[in-house]
Amino acid sequence: MTQSRRMSLVEAATNVIVGYAFAVGMQIVVFPVFGIHIALGDQLAIGLAFTAISLVRGYVLRRLFERFR
């Protein structure tokens, strides 16, 4: 059984959202250890840019794997 396009998008979005929350949390903890101080709003904005790219990447790769399966 193959995964529908809609479910591929839902899976990729869920993965990216969880990854985004984890990454921002880690930035808040780890950046100060290395002397990097960034405002929370800036961290969230940077995270959103990478999240959008990750969502597209995850969806495209999932569809490619489904095609070649």
C-alpha positions as CSV (number, residue, x, y, z in Angstrom):
1,M,0.0,0.0,0.0
2,T,1.3,3.4,-0.9
3,Q,1.0,6.6,1.1
4,S,-1.2,9.3,-0.3
5,R,0.2,12.8,-1.2
6,R,-1.9,14.3,1.6
7,M,-0.6,11.9,4.2
8,S,3.0,12.5,2.9
9,L,2.4,16.2,3.5
10,V,0.9,15.6,7.0
11,E,3.8,13.3,8.0
12,A,6.5,15.8,6.7
13,A,4.8,18.7,8.4
14,T,4.5,16.9,11.7
15,N,8.2,15.9,11.5
16,V,9.3,19.5,10.7
17,I,7.2,21.1,13.4
18,V,8.5,18.8,16.1
19,G,12.1,19.3,14.8
20,Y,11.5,23.1,14.8
21,A,10.4,23.2,18.4
22,F,13.3,20.9,19.4
23,A,15.9,23.0,17.4
24,V,14.7,26.4,18.9
25,G,14.8,24.9,22.4
26,M,18.3,23.6,21.8
27,Q,19.4,27.0,20.4
28,I,18.1,28.7,23.6
29,V,20.1,26.3,25.7
30,V,23.3,25.9,23.6
31,F,23.9,29.2,22.0
32,P,24.7,31.1,25.3
33,V,27.3,28.4,26.2
34,F,29.2,29.4,23.0
35,G,28.8,33.1,23.7
36,I,26.1,33.6,21.0
37,H,23.3,35.8,22.2
38,I,20.3,36.2,19.8
39,A,16.9,37.6,20.6
40,L,14.1,35.1,20.8
41,G,12.3,36.7,18.0
42,D,15.3,36.4,15.7
43,Q,15.7,32.7,16.7
44,L,12.1,32.0,15.9
45,A,12.4,33.9,12.5
46,I,15.5,32.0,11.5
47,G,13.9,28.7,12.6
48,L,10.8,29.5,10.4
49,A,12.9,30.0,7.3
50,F,14.7,26.7,7.8
51,T,11.4,25.0,8.7
52,A,9.8,26.1,5.4
53,I,12.8,24.7,3.4
54,S,12.7,21.5,5.5
55,L,9.0,21.0,4.9
56,V,9.4,21.2,1.1
57,R,12.5,19.0,1.2
58,G,10.7,16.3,3.3
59,Y,7.7,16.3,1.0
60,V,9.7,16.1,-2.2
61,L,11.9,13.3,-0.9
62,R,8.9,11.3,0.4
63,R,7.2,11.6,-3.0
64,L,10.4,10.5,-4.8
65,F,10.7,7.5,-2.6
66,E,7.1,6.6,-3.2
67,R,7.6,6.9,-6.9
68,F,10.6,4.6,-7.0
69,R,9.1,2.1,-4.6
